[in-house]
Amino acid sequence: MPPSKTLARWLHEPLVHFFAIGALLFGVFHAEGSGGPGANRIVITSSQVDAIVAAFARTWQRQPTEQELKSQLDERVYEELATREAMAMGLDRDDAVIRRRLRQKFEFLAEDTADLAPATDAELQAWLDAHPDSFRTEPQVAFRQVYLSPERRGASLEKDAEALRTKLEAARPDENLDAWGDRLTLPNDVARSSRTEVARLFGDGFADEILKVRPGRWTGPIRSGYGMHVVFVRERDDGRVPALAEVRPQVERELTADRRQKQLDATYQKLLEGYRVVVEKRP
């Protein structure tokens, strides 16, 4: 391969970008922070001053006075002084919080240098096909219910429920249910609702059972945390996997996150080639 093509290929490697940025940051740190000619200099750039002023203005809805700006700049200088002295004393070593924060910054930088091409429609569709449950719409159901109280009915609860179902089967589908069954604060008629909404009102067990009921006839009884219910399912939607056009942004987010994670894992594996990991045995 000609040298120019080899160079071009390397320049497109995300890991090369990462190391280049890392080397730049390393050089700046040593020039400004410790050991270099500028080790005793603290420089606050004009853009940093602008950022301090902008942050103050967002918080207080006005520009800072001279004294307030000086106080903000002093804080920035003290922060830099404390950071340099703490690192010189080794206070950053073996500190779980600092190590976690450094790892986060490392990974943010690595992700920023990742050269991810936009996902194609074929790639997005393949991801949707491989992870249908992540995008499936929630089942929904609309139903009527008549409640029977265990406290009131006692041992005859199930027998009463069977008798009630028989009577309801002979009634009109739009029968007024106010005079049927026992009183309950929940509605007799439940409009089209998701499984989550039904479970919030009647409990998970009831929600799972009513989603198995064939629409168009009285059935039951179905037990809830309140007691027994004879139910009439008006309509039921078992949920579906939507078309890509309906959920494209969500699919794109998940696929991109997965690709970034794989690229980060590859970065770690590449970096590990330069290290020898030793895990000492416990005594």
Secondary structure, DSSP 8 states (H G I E B T S, - for coil): --HHHHHHHHHT-HHHHHHHHHHHHHHHHHHHTSSSTTTT-----HHHHHHHHHHHHHHHSS---HHHHHHHHHHHHHHHHHHHHHHHTTTTTT-HHHHHHHHHHHHHHHHHT-------HHHHHHHHHH-GGGT----EEEEEEEEE-HHHHGGGHHHHHHHHHHHHHHS-TT---TTSS---SS-SEEEEEEHHHHHHHH-HHHHHHHTTS-TTSEEEEEE-SS-EEEEEEEEEE------HHHHHHHHHHHHHHHHHHHHHHHHHHHHHTT---------
